[in-house]
């Protein structure tokens, strides 16, 4: 892969991003003849991985001029930035928006891999990972496992080998590199979770999806370093609508009318699903290729009814909705009814509704529920399954972000938990005990509450005090095998593994 300076100039001018080229000799919008043929064979925003053939992006709130100085000392001679830097013998490509420029140049460098794949993008406060997994299992039937996926929990670029992604939606440079790798691996479909931060920080600037799915919206990720307000969070989420060729909308989502209006404003064809979808007569009637699918969901024990029976291994009505969104999305990109039925039947999600039984008979649920809505849905479901027992909830909250969750968790625990054990969950730069104390401060009922910072000890305590009719819920981490502490991913045994080890000890 290569990109020339002339091509860089052409792309940036087309997107109205180029301010000027800066060198020790002059500032200009044109390139000197001596540089007309210069090409780059690598892109990077890490100053430790550069050479004279690397195009380096000076990005991020934590970027320091010395990073660029060190890169130039190592041989770098060209950089992209929003302002000129005083570095010797380096060409500065100065742009109006570094993140947009990085997205535009990355997709060009990797030869627009998005055009060689069917792209499916999920957004929503909850359910993105589960819906993405349902879609992956369905399309694996359709494509013979030629479906790549970027997910919060696990990602795959060859359809079968999985790895942990650091961001729900990667930086644009990494995203297009991954897409290109998926194309090289022979993948035909590419499923993504698209976060609000991806739009807030222009990680997916200029990227269009064949199918976009808006699952739901509730307040989350409200913090000084993420979204200052719910309005900002919701607005960023809605950007998926105008960047999709077809949208699928959940009729039961909060503010559904605004979602529908957004699709109509940008003339985006859309489908509606949900219990009340059949009552909504004002949606786009796109009958091909989904004319034989009902746009409504009927909860019937563990079955999903969409012109036929769909057996689910994942419990809860909310998972029926996730499955239906995946069925509609998959059908739009080539799946048939048999693919959908078989895929839904086989779908499992690491860290979602995983079930163990304690030695005394108490059920132990491991789930990634990590915000207000997902935790409330989880506890409501478990309480229905265990009407005579207590709910013992082990949970923490992340540090440095989503501060509002601490109040939210206190509210849900007050309403539905019988015992709360507060513990560590990706504390980042904060004291996990302080985070737990903030959650506890928002518990308004007199339920017994303990703070045990060591997560494995917290799980051990919950199992030890449980009774046969009780349910122990280990929430927030799911299948995550790392704790984020002071900027590092520290190995973590995992909730399921810890509980299983303690039970079989």
C-alpha positions in Angstrom: 0.0 0.0 0.0 1.3 3.5 -0.9 0.0 7.0 -1.2 1.7 10.0 -2.9 1.9 13.5 -1.7 0.0 14.6 -4.8 -2.8 12.2 -3.9 -2.8 13.5 -0.3 -3.2 17.0 -1.6 -6.0 16.0 -4.0 -8.0 14.2 -1.2 -7.6 17.0 1.3 -8.6 19.7 -1.1 -11.7 17.7 -2.1 -12.8 17.5 1.5 -11.9 21.1 2.2 -9.4 20.0 4.8 -6.1 21.4 3.5 -4.9 24.7 5.1 -1.3 24.7 3.7 1.9 22.9 3.2 4.7 24.2 5.4 8.4 23.7 4.9 11.6 25.5 6.0 11.4 27.4 2.7 7.8 28.4 2.3 4.1 28.1 3.0 2.0 27.0 0.0 -1.0 25.2 -1.4 1.1 23.6 -4.1 3.9 21.1 -3.8 7.4 21.8 -5.0 8.5 19.8 -8.0 11.1 18.0 -5.9 8.3 16.4 -3.8 5.8 15.7 -6.5 6.8 12.0 -6.7 7.2 11.4 -3.0 5.2 8.4 -1.7 4.6 6.8 1.7 4.2 3.1 2.5 3.0 3.4 6.1 0.6 5.5 8.2 1.1 6.0 11.9 0.0 8.1 14.9 2.6 6.5 17.1 5.9 8.4 17.0 7.8 5.3 18.0 7.0 3.5 14.8 8.1 5.8 12.0 10.6 6.1 9.1 11.2 8.4 6.2 8.4 6.5 4.3 5.8 7.1 7.1 3.1 9.7 7.0 2.7 10.7 10.7 -0.5 12.1 12.2 -0.1 14.5 15.2 -3.4 13.7 16.9 -5.0 13.5 20.3 -5.5 15.7 23.3 -2.3 14.3 24.9 -0.1 14.9 21.9 3.1 16.7 22.8 5.5 18.4 20.3 8.4 16.3 21.6 6.7 13.2 20.1 7.1 14.8 16.7 10.6 16.0 17.5 11.6 12.4 18.4 10.0 11.1 15.2 11.9 13.5 13.1 15.1 12.5 14.8 14.3 8.9 13.9 14.0 9.8 10.2 10.5 11.1 9.7 10.3 13.9 7.2 6.5 14.5 6.8 3.7 15.0 9.2 0.0 16.0 9.3 -1.2 18.4 12.0 -3.7 21.2 12.7 -0.8 23.6 13.3 2.8 23.9 12.1 5.6 22.7 14.3 9.2 24.0 14.4 11.0 20.9 13.4 14.0 20.7 11.0 13.7 19.4 7.4 10.1 18.2 7.8 7.2 18.9 5.5 4.1 19.9 7.5 0.7 19.1 5.9 -1.5 21.4 7.9 -5.2 20.6 8.0 -8.4 22.0 9.6 -9.3 18.8 11.3 -6.7 16.1 12.1 -9.2 13.3 12.7 -11.2 13.9 9.5 -7.9 14.1 7.6 -6.7 10.8 9.1 -10.0 9.1 8.1 -9.9 10.4 4.5 -6.2 9.5 4.0 -6.5 6.1 5.7 -9.4 5.0 3.5 -7.4 6.2 0.4 -4.2 4.5 1.5 -6.0 1.2 2.0 -7.8 1.5 -1.3 -11.3 1.9 0.0 -11.8 -1.6 1.5 -15.3 -0.6 2.6 -16.4 -0.8 -1.1 -15.3 -4.5 -1.2 -17.4 -5.5 1.8 -21.1 -5.4 2.9 -21.0 -3.2 6.0 -23.5 -3.6 8.9 -23.3 -1.0 11.7 -25.1 -1.3 15.1 -25.5 1.6 17.5 -27.5 1.9 20.7 -27.0 2.2 24.4 -27.4 -1.5 25.0 -27.5 -4.6 22.9 -24.9 -3.8 20.3 -22.6 -6.7 21.1 -25.4 -9.3 21.3 -27.1 -8.1 18.1 -23.7 -8.1 16.3 -23.2 -11.7 17.5 -26.6 -12.8 16.3 -25.8 -11.2 12.9 -22.4 -12.9 12.8 -23.9 -16.3 13.5 -26.6 -15.8 10.8 -24.2 -14.5 8.1 -21.8 -17.3 8.9 -24.5 -19.6 7.5 -24.9 -17.4 4.5 -21.2 -16.8 3.7 -19.6 -20.0 5.0 -17.9 -18.0 7.7 -16.7 -15.1 5.5 -18.0 -12.6 8.0 -15.6 -10.3 9.9 -16.7 -8.4 13.1 -15.5 -5.6 15.3 -17.1 -6.0 18.7 -16.6 -4.6 22.3 -15.9 -8.1 23.6 -14.3 -9.9 20.6 -13.3 -9.1 17.1 -12.4 -11.2 14.1 -10.9 -10.3 10.7 -10.9 -13.9 9.3 -14.2 -15.0 10.6 -12.8 -17.5 13.1 -9.8 -16.1 15.0 -10.8 -13.7 17.7 -9.0 -10.9 19.5 -9.8 -8.2 22.1 -10.3 -4.7 20.7 -9.2 -1.7 22.8 -12.0 0.6 21.5 -15.6 -0.3 20.6 -14.9 1.5 17.3 -11.2 1.7 16.4 -9.4 4.9 15.3 -10.0 5.4 11.5 -6.4 4.4 10.6 -6.7 1.1 12.5 -10.3 0.6 11.2 -9.3 0.8 7.5 -6.3 -1.3 8.2 -8.5 -4.0 9.7 -11.0 -3.7 6.9 -8.2 -4.2 4.4 -7.0 -7.3 6.3 -10.6 -8.6 6.2 -10.7 -8.2 2.4 -7.3 -9.9 2.1 -8.7 -12.8 4.2 -11.5 -13.3 1.7 -14.3 -11.8 3.9 -17.4 -10.6 2.2 -19.3 -9.0 5.1 -18.1 -6.8 8.0 -20.2 -6.2 11.1 -19.3 -3.2 13.4 -20.4 -1.8 16.7 -20.5 2.0 16.1 -20.1 4.0 19.3 -21.2 7.6 20.0 -17.5 8.4 20.5 -16.8 7.2 16.9 -18.9 10.1 15.6 -17.9 12.5 18.3 -14.2 12.1 17.4 -14.6 11.5 13.6 -13.3 7.9 13.7 -15.9 6.9 11.0 -15.9 10.2 9.1 -16.9 9.6 5.5 -17.8 5.9 6.1 -21.2 4.7 4.8 -22.9 1.5 5.9 -25.0 -0.8 3.7 -27.3 -1.3 6.7 -27.4 0.7 9.9 -29.3 -0.5 13.0 -30.4 1.9 15.8 -31.3 -0.3 18.7 -32.2 2.1 21.5 -31.2 5.2 23.4 -30.9 5.9 27.2 -28.6 8.2 29.0 -25.0 6.9 29.3 -21.4 7.9 28.7 -22.1 11.3 30.3 -18.9 12.6 31.7 -16.4 15.5 31.2 -14.2 13.4 28.8 -17.0 11.7 26.8 -20.3 13.5 26.3 -21.1 16.6 28.4 -24.9 16.1 28.0 -27.4 13.5 27.0 -28.3 15.7 24.0 -24.7 15.5 22.8 -24.6 11.7 23.3 -27.9 11.2 21.4 -27.0 13.5 18.6 -23.7 11.6 18.0 -25.6 8.3 18.0 -28.0 9.6 15.4 -25.2 10.3 12.9 -25.3 6.6 11.9 -28.7 7.2 10.3 -27.5 9.7 7.7 -24.4 7.5 7.0 -26.4 4.4 6.2 -28.0 3.3 2.9 -30.8 1.6 4.7 -31.8 1.9 8.4 -33.5 -0.5 10.8 -35.2 1.3 13.8 -36.6 0.0 17.0 -40.1 1.2 17.5 -39.8 0.8 21.2 -36.7 3.1 21.5 -37.1 6.3 23.4 -37.5 9.2 21.0 -38.5 6.9 18.1 -40.3 9.7 16.4 -37.0 11.7 16.1 -35.2 8.7 14.8 -37.8 8.3 12.1 -37.8 12.0 11.3 -34.0 11.9 10.9 -34.2 9.1 8.4 -37.0 10.9 6.5 -35.0 14.2 6.4 -32.1 12.5 4.8 -34.2 10.3 2.5 -32.8 7.1 4.1 -35.0 4.0 3.5 -35.8 2.4 6.8 -37.6 -0.6 8.4 -39.2 -0.7 11.8 -39.3 -3.6 14.3 -40.8 -4.0 17.7 -44.0 -4.9 19.5 -45.8 -1.8 18.1 -44.1 -1.6 14.8 -47.1 -3.0 12.9 -49.2 -0.1 14.2 -46.8 2.4 12.7 -48.1 3.0 9.2 -45.8 5.9 8.4 -42.5 4.0 7.6 -40.9 3.3 4.3 -42.3 0.2 2.7 -39.2 -1.5 1.5 -40.7 -4.9 0.5 -37.7 -6.4 -1.3 -36.1 -8.5 0.0 -37.9 -8.6 3.3 -41.5 -8.7 2.2 -42.1 -12.1 3.9 -40.8 -11.0 7.3 -43.1 -9.5 9.8 -41.9 -6.3 11.3 -43.0 -7.2 14.8 -41.9 -9.4 17.6 -44.0 -11.7 19.7 -42.6 -12.9 23.0 -43.5 -16.5 23.5 -41.5 -18.2 26.2 -38.0 -18.7 24.6 -39.2 -18.3 21.0 -39.0 -15.4 18.6 -41.9 -15.2 16.2 -41.1 -13.7 12.8 -43.2 -15.6 10.3 -42.0 -18.8 11.9 -40.3 -20.1 15.1 -36.8 -18.8 16.0 -35.2 -20.7 19.0 -33.0 -18.6 21.2 -30.3 -19.8 23.6 -30.2 -16.4 25.2 -32.9 -15.5 27.7 -34.8 -12.3 28.1 -37.3 -10.4 25.9 -34.5 -7.8 25.2 -32.5 -10.6 23.5 -35.5 -11.4 21.3 -35.4 -7.7 20.1 -31.7 -8.0 19.4 -32.3 -11.2 17.4 -35.0 -9.6 15.4 -32.8 -6.6 14.5 -30.1 -9.1 13.4 -32.6 -11.1 11.3 -33.7 -8.0 9.4 -30.1 -6.7 8.9 -28.9 -10.1 7.7 -31.8 -10.5 5.3 -31.0 -7.2 3.7 -27.4 -8.3 2.9 -28.2 -11.8 1.6 -29.4 -14.2 4.3 -32.4 -16.4 3.8 -34.9 -17.7 6.3 -33.0 -20.9 7.0 -29.8 -19.0 7.6 -31.6 -16.8 10.1 -33.3 -19.6 11.9 -30.1 -21.7 12.2 -27.9 -18.7 13.1 -30.2 -17.5 15.8 -30.5 -21.0 17.3 -26.7 -21.3 17.5 -25.8 -17.8 18.8 -23.9 -17.6 22.0 -22.2 -14.4 23.3 -19.1 -14.6 25.6 -20.0 -13.0 29.0 -23.7 -12.6 28.2 -26.2 -14.5 30.3 -23.7 -17.3 31.1 -25.1 -19.5 33.8 -23.5 -21.6 36.6 -24.9 -23.4 39.6 -23.3 -23.0 43.0 -22.7 -26.0 45.2 -25.8 -25.2 47.3 -28.0 -24.9 44.2 -28.0 -21.1 43.8 -27.9 -19.9 40.2 -25.0 -17.7 39.2 -25.4 -15.3 36.2 -22.4 -13.7 34.5 -23.4 -10.8 32.2 -21.7 -7.7 30.7 -24.6 -5.5 31.8 -22.8 -2.2 32.4 -25.3 0.7 32.2 -28.7 1.6 33.7 -30.9 -0.1 31.1 -28.9 -3.3 30.6 -28.6 -3.8 34.4 -32.2 -3.1 35.0 -33.3 -5.5 32.2 -30.9 -8.2 33.6 -32.1 -8.0 37.2 -35.8 -7.8 36.1 -35.3 -11.0 34.1 -33.5 -12.8 36.9 -36.1 -11.7 39.5 -38.8 -13.2 37.3 -36.8 -16.5 37.1 -36.3 -16.6 40.9 -39.4 -15.1 42.4 -38.8 -16.6 45.9 -35.1 -16.0 46.2 -32.8 -13.1 46.8 -30.8 -11.2 44.2 -27.2 -10.9 45.2 -25.5 -8.4 42.9 -21.7 -8.0 42.4 -21.0 -4.8 40.4 -18.6 -1.9 40.1 -18.2 1.0 37.7 -15.6 2.3 35.4 -13.1 5.0 36.2 -12.5 8.2 34.2 -15.6 7.8 32.2 -19.4 7.3 32.3 -19.6 8.9 35.7 -23.4 9.0 35.5 -23.5 5.2 35.8 -22.6 5.3 39.5 -25.9 7.1 40.2 -27.7 4.8 37.8 -26.4 1.6 39.4 -27.4 2.9 42.8 -31.0 3.4 41.5 -31.3 0.0 39.9 -29.8 -1.7 43.0 -32.2 0.2 45.2 -35.2 -1.1 43.1 -34.3 -4.7 42.4 -31.3 -6.0 44.4 -31.6 -7.7 47.8 -27.8 -7.6 48.6 -25.2 -5.4 46.8 -21.5 -6.2 46.8 -19.6 -3.3 45.3 -16.2 -3.9 43.7 -13.6 -3.0 41.1 -14.4 -2.6 37.4 -11.8 -1.0 35.1 -10.9 1.8 37.6 -8.4 3.5 35.3 -6.9 6.4 37.3 -9.5 6.5 40.0 -9.6 4.7 43.4 -12.0 1.8 43.0 -13.1 2.1 46.6 -14.1 5.8 46.0 -16.1 4.7 43.0 -17.9 2.0 45.1 -18.6 4.6 47.8 -20.2 6.9 45.1 -22.5 4.0 44.0 -23.4 3.3 47.6 -24.3 6.9 48.2 -27.0 6.5 45.5 -28.6 3.4 47.1 -31.8 4.7 48.7 -33.1 1.5 50.3 -31.7 -0.3 53.3 -30.4 -3.4 51.4 -27.2 -4.9 52.9 -24.2 -3.3 51.0 -20.6 -4.3 51.2 -17.5 -2.8 49.5 -14.9 -5.4 48.6 -12.3 -3.9 46.2 -10.8 -7.3 45.2 -13.2 -8.5 42.6 -12.4 -12.2 43.1 -13.0 -11.8 46.8 -16.3 -10.0 46.1 -17.4 -13.0 44.0 -16.3 -15.4 46.7 -18.3 -13.5 49.3 -21.4 -13.5 47.1 -21.2 -17.3 46.6 -20.5 -17.9 50.3 -23.6 -16.0 51.6 -26.0 -17.3 48.9 -28.8 -19.7 49.6 -30.3 -22.4 47.4 -33.2 -20.3 46.1 -31.0 -17.2 45.5 -29.5 -15.8 42.3 -26.0 -14.4 42.2 -25.4 -11.8 39.5 -21.9 -10.9 38.4 -22.4 -7.8 36.3 -20.3 -5.5 34.3 -17.2 -7.5 33.2 -18.7 -10.3 31.2 -16.0 -12.2 29.4 -13.4 -9.4 29.8 -10.0 -10.8 30.9 -8.4 -7.5 31.7 -8.8 -4.7 34.2 -7.9 -1.2 32.9 -5.7 0.3 35.6 -3.6 3.5 35.1 -3.6 3.2 31.3 -2.7 -0.4 31.2 -4.7 -3.6 30.6 -3.9 -5.8 33.6 -4.7 -9.5 33.2 -7.8 -10.6 35.0 -9.0 -14.2 35.5 -12.6 -13.4 34.5 -15.9 -13.5 36.4 -17.0 -16.8 34.9 -13.7 -18.5 35.5 -13.5 -17.2 39.1 -17.0 -18.4 39.9 -16.4 -21.7 38.2 -13.1 -22.2 40.1 -14.7 -21.3 43.5 -17.7 -23.6 42.8 -15.6 -26.6 41.8 -12.9 -26.0 44.4 
